Amino acid sequence: MEKRLFIETVGCQMNMLDSELVVASLRKQGYVLTTKPEEADTLLFNTCSVRAQSENKTYSHLGMLRDLKEKNPEKVIGVMGCMAQNHQHKIFTRAPYVDLIVGPGQLHQIPSMIDKINAGEGKQIEVSLGRKDGTRDQITRSHESFDPLRDPEMRPTPFQAYVRIQIGCDKFCTYCIVPSVRGPEQGRSPEDIIRECRHLAEHGTVEITLVGQTVNSYKATDASGKQWRLADLLTELQAIEGLERIKFVTNYPKDMTRELLEAVRDLSKVSPYLHVPLQSGSDEVLKRMKRGYTVADYREMMARIREIVPGYAVSSDFIVGFCGETEEDFQKTVELVEECRFKNSFIFKYSEREGTRGAELFIDDIPHHVKQQRNNDLLAIQNRISLEDNQKLIGDTVHVLVEGPSKTSLKKADEADNPHATQLIGRTHCDRIVVFDGNPRLIGKIMPVVVYDCHAHTLFGEVVTQECGPELFALG
């Protein structure tokens, strides 16, 4: 009998990849996906614990399932991912109708856990050891992820894929729960990564994004004893036939080495887009955050990028309103954003997380209205910079990996006068979003597009049509 699975994912690229792998394993058990919770036999929520808003959203969604569970007690409701590892039995207390709790390191056990629930063995929980609950080797083994079964239906597009090269984190920033919920930093073997990327390319993947908590800190030892860093891995992936683009996120400033930047410059498939969180422009705040670098270090990194990588684009993350952040501290952040001119920035209001050193050491003393104002001010500055830099691209030809119809096009699909033309969306090699009109047959190809207008976060263009040789599709 066919079984139906509903899965909802919040959070980072790691969570998106985890969901893909879980769906692939459940398909082997006969499950098919549904977008309607009421139709599902099993409902899974892949969760994030980085911010309180994400956790509250999950509890809210779980709350809406209470009546559904009461009417259909045979349905299995599960919470997986970082929040499951972080809250553990607290989830059963807040949402007693949840049947299954599983951390990021135990996702391979989900099929057997569901079987136990259906066999009447009661609620199931599997989580990794805490960072103080054993030796490093024991804790590391408890956080190991499972073999990467793939499910294209769970990806943004069938020709783009995330590839995990690293799990865990040892940076222990005082605001961050990730080292507790994802475990010690460990790099996957290069042989496994290369094998997975070849498999993806053979099945139509054009672009891969290598993911890790601090992906440019990657290190691993192969079977021969050779030590690998990210630059070595990129060099090997460049040679895989069928792959056209390689990206990697998220980066740590101190590990943005000259060797890595030279690989970005010299390897044509590797995107010159670098996401490198800064978090604050104040040394005092960075020290309280335990970020491990200074503003001067970040400036030196930016100088290396400018020197080595032509056509680079850098984006960043910021936390405003961290404990003790003064107006002077915030203005230093503003000045650095103006100086670095990031392609875009992800800006967050500080959210105290239970279990972090920040919650133990510091008072969350910045009022919410001050955090909100700083968030709005910094966002406005970043949007102005993004618009100014996008305007410089008007008239240029960029090469766009066509991802699919735009949201506007999908909304108007039922009213379309011409089913053979639609508004498409894609990204440049530097990860800039481009919208243009074109034939759906272009989806999955890399096309030259002339930019004629822009917004802060979007370029608008027209496909170059005077040349249509197949060689254009290989351009990056």
N, C-alpha and C positions, 0 to 999 in steps of 0.2 A: 504494500500500500504506500502511495506517495506521501511523503512528509513535507511540511512547509516550514521554512525558516524566515523569520523577520530579524534583521540586524540593523542597529543604528550606531553610528560611529561619530564620536566627537574627539577633538584634539589634533595631534600632530601627524606628520607623515608616518611615523612609527605605528600609530594606531590604525591608520588606513591600511598599511601593509599587514598588520596583525589580523585585521578583519578579512582581508583577502585570503590569508592562509587558513583561517578558521572555516570560512565558507568552502574552500577547496576540500578540507578534510571531511566536512559534513556532507558534501555532495557525494563522497564515496560511500556514505551511509544511506544514500537515497533521498537526500533533501533537495528541494527546489526552493528558490528565493521567492518571496512575496513582499510587496510594499505595504500590505494591509495587516496590521497587528491582529485583527479579529480573525483572519484566515490562518494564522500561523499556529503550528504545533509547539514550536520553540521560539522564544523571543529573547534575543541577546542584545545587551547594551555594552558597547566597548567604550570605556570611560577615560576621562582625563582628570588628574588631580592637581594640575599646576595652579589653577585659579579656583577660588570658591564659586565663581559663577558657573563653571563647568560642572562642578559637583551638584550645585543646586538645580541645574537644568536636568541632570540625570534623575535626582530624587523627584522632581516635578513630573517627569515623564513616567517614572515608575508609579507614582501616585495615581496617574490616569488609568493604570492597568488594574487597580484594585478590583473594580466591579467586573472587569473582564475575567479575572482569575476566579472570582466568586461564582460566576456563571459557568465557567469552564475550568474546574480545578485540575483537569488533566493537562492543561497547558504548562509548559516549563518556561519559567522566567529566570534569566541569568544575567549577572553583572560580571563583566570581565575587564581586564586592563588595570590601569594605574590606580584608579579609585578603589577597585576591589582589593588590591594589595595594600593600599593605605588604610582603608576603613575596616576591612575584613568582617568580623562578626557584627560590627555596628550596623552594617547594611541589613542584616536579618532583623535587628531591633527596630530600625526605622521603617523597614518595608518587609514585614514578616511573611508576605506572600511571595517573596523571592525564593527560588529553589536552589540556585547555583551561584557560587562566588569563586572566581578563578583569576589568579594573578597573571601578569604578562609572561612569566616563566613556565607556566603550566598549561598553556593553551592547547597543547597536544592532547591533554586529558579530557577535553570537553566532550567528545563523542562517548567515551566510557562513563563519564559522570552523568550525562543525560540518560544513558541506559540504566544506570543504577537508580536514578530518580523514577524512571518509568517502571522499574521492577519493584517499587515500593520501599526502597532503602532509605528514603527520607532526604533531607537537605544535604547538599554536598558543598564542601569548601576545600580548595587547594590553593595555597599561596606559597611564596618563597620565604626563605629565612630572612629575618631582619639583619641589618648590618652589624649587629652586636651578638647575634645568636649562634655563632660558630666561627670556625677558621675561615680565612679568605677563600680557600679552595672549596670548602663546604658551601659557603654562601654563593660563590660563583656558580657551582654546579646546580644549585637550586634555582638560579635565574636563567639557565640555558634555554634558548628558544629551540623550536622544533624544525625539522626539515622543511624547506620552502616549497610546498605544494603551491601551485599558482591557480588563480581563477580570474581570467580576463574580465568577467562581468563586474567584478568589484573594483576595477581600476577606473580612473578618470576617463581613459580611452583604452582600447585594446592594443594600441601601438605605443603606449607609454607605460612604464612600470617603475615602481620603487624597488630597490635592492638593498637589503640591510647588510652593512659591512661591519657594524659595531653595535653592541648593546651595552647598556649601563653607563655610569659616569662616576668618576672619582674626584670631580672638582669641588663638590660640597659648597657651592655658593649658599650663603646663609638664607636666601629667600626661596630656595628651590627644593622641592620634595623628590625630584627625579632620582638622585642617588639611593634613596630609601626604597622607592617602588620599582626601579629598574635594575638595581643591584650594581656590583662592581663593573668597571669598564673592561670589556674584552672584545678583541677583534676576531671576526670570523676568519677561517683559513682562506688564504688567497685562492687555493685550488677550488674550493666550494663556490666562491664568488664568481670566478671566471667561468666555471661550468654552468652556473645558473644564468649568467649573462649570455653565454652562447646559446643556451636553450631558449631564452627569451627572443634573441635575434632570429633564430631559426623558425620561430612561430610568429614573426611579423612585428616584433617590437623595434621601433625606430629610435626611441629615446629612453634612456634609463637615468634615474636619479638615485645616487648612492646616499643612504641615510645613516645617521648616527647622531648621538647626543652632541658629541664634538667630533665631527666626522674627519676633520683634518688632523686629529690626534691619532688616527688609525695606525696600529702596529700589530703585526702578527708574524708568526714563524711558520714557514712551509715545511713539508715533509723532509726536505733535505737539510733543514736547519737554517736556511737563509731568512734574514729579518726583512720584512716588507713594511714600507710606509705607503702613504696614499699616492705619492708620485709614481712609485713602482707599479701600483695597481692600475692607475690611469694609463700608463704606457702599454700594459698588456691588453686592457680593454679597447684601446684605440685600434688594435689590429683585428677586432672581431668584425667579420663581414656582415653587413646588414644594419649594424648600429650606425646612426648618423650623429647622435648627440649624447653627451654624457654630462650630467650635472652632479653636484654634491652639496648637501646641507646637513646640519648647521655647523658653522666653523667657530673655532676658538682663536682669539687674536694672537696669542703667544705662539701658536703652532702654524701660523701662516708664513711658512719658511720660504726662503729664496728658491730652494729646490722645487717646492710645490708650485710656486708661481711661474717658474720657468717651464714646468710641465704644462701648466695651463696655457702659456704662450705658445709652446711648440707643438702641442697636440691639437690638430684641427677640429676634432670631434668634441673636445672638452670646452664647455661653456665658460666664457670669461665673466660670468655672473657669480658673485661671491657674497653669500649672506653671512655677515660677521657681527653678531650682537655686541654693542658697546654698553648698553644699559644705563650709563650715566656719564656726564662730562666732568664730574667732580671726583678728584682723587679721594676725598674724605668719604664720599658715598661708596665708591668702588671698594675702598678698604673695608667698610662695614659689610658690604655685600660679599666680601672675600672672593673677588673676581680674579685675583692673581696677576693683575697688570695695572699699569698707570695710564693716565691720559697720554703721557709722552710715549709709552709703548704703543698705544693705538695709533698715534700720529706717525710713528716710525713705520708701522705696518702699512698705513695708507700710502706713505712715501714709496715703499717697496712696490706696492701694487701699481702706482702711477708710473714708476720707473720701468717695470718689467712687462706689464700686461697691456698691450694696446687695445683700445675699445672696451675696457673693463666697465663693469657696473657693480656697485657695492650697495647692498641693503643692510639694514640694521634693526635691532630690537632695543626698546627703552622701557624702563620702569620708572614712572614718576610717582612722587610721594612716598619713596622709601623712608624708613624710620630715620628721623633727624634731618631730612633733606630741607635745607634752608632755601630762601628765595635766591640767594647768591649761588648756591649749588645748582639750582635749576637753570639760572641764567648761563652758567658754564656749559650746561648741556645744550642750551639753545645756540650758544656760540660755536660749539663743535659741530652741531648739525649744519649750521650755515657754512662752516669751513669745509666739511667733508662732502657735502652735497650728495647725500645718498639717493639712489634711484627711488627707493621708498623705505619707509620705516614702519615697524609694527610697534605701537605704543600702548602700554598697559598701565593701569593704576595698580599700585602695590596692593596685594591681597595676602594678608598673613596666613601662613599655612601651618597648621598644627603638625609638630614633628620636625620642623626645620630649626636650625640654629638661630635664625633670625627671630623666630617666635620666642625662643628661650632667652635670648640676649637683649633684645631691643623692644621698646614700646612703640606700637603702631600709633605714632603721635601726630600724624598729618591729617587734618580734618578731610572728610570726603569731598566737600565743596572745593577745597584747595587742590586736591588730587584731580578732580574733574576739570578745573580751570587750567591746570598745567597740561593735562592731557589734550584739551582743546587747543591751547596755544601752540603746543609743539606740533600737533597734527596740522594746524593751519600753516605753520612755517614749512613743514615737510611737503605739504600739498603745493605750496607756491614754488618750491624748488623743483619738485617733480614736473610741474607744468612748464616752468622755464626751460628745463633740460629737454623735455619732450618737444617743445616748439623748435628747438635747434635741429630736430630730425625731419621737419617738414621739407619735402622735396627729395629726401633720401630714399634709396631702395633698400629695403630690409628683407631678410629671408625668414619666412614664417612657417613653422610647423603647424599645419591646419588641424585643429583639434575637433571641430564640429560646428554645428549651428550655434549662433549666439543665443543668449536668453531671450532677447527681443524677437529673434526669428522663431524660436520655439513657441512663444506666446501667440505669434501671428500665423502659425503653420496652418491652422484651419481656414484662414481667410486668404491664403496665398493665391495670387492670380497666376503666378508662374511656378509650377512645382519643380522646374529644372534650375531655378536660381534662388539663392537664399543668402541671408547675411551669415557669414562665417566668422569664427574667432580662432586665433592661434597665438603663438608666442615666438618672439625673435630668439636668437642665440643668447642674448642678454636678458631673456625672460620678460621682455616688455610685451604687454597684451596688445594685439592688433585686431581690429574689426574691419571687414571688407565684404563686398558682395562677390559671390562666386558659385560655381556648380558644386553640389555635394560630392561629386566624384573626386574633388581635390582633397577631401578629408584623409589625413594620414600621410600626405605628401608635404614636401618643403617647397614653398613657392616664393618667387620674388614679388614684393608688394611695394608700390610707391606710396609714401606717406603724404597725405594732403591736409590733414587736420589732426588735432589732438585734444585730449583732456589731461588732467593730472595723472591719471592711471591708465589711459587708453590712447592708442594711436588709431587713426582711421586712414584707410588706404584703398588702393586699387591694384588688382593683380596685373603684373606686366604681361601683356599678351602678344607682343610682337615677336617674341621668341618662345617656342614651345617644345624644344628638343628635350628628350628625357634626361640629358645631363643636368638640366636645371633642378631636377628633383633631388640631386645629391648635394646641392649647395647647403652650407650650414649658416 
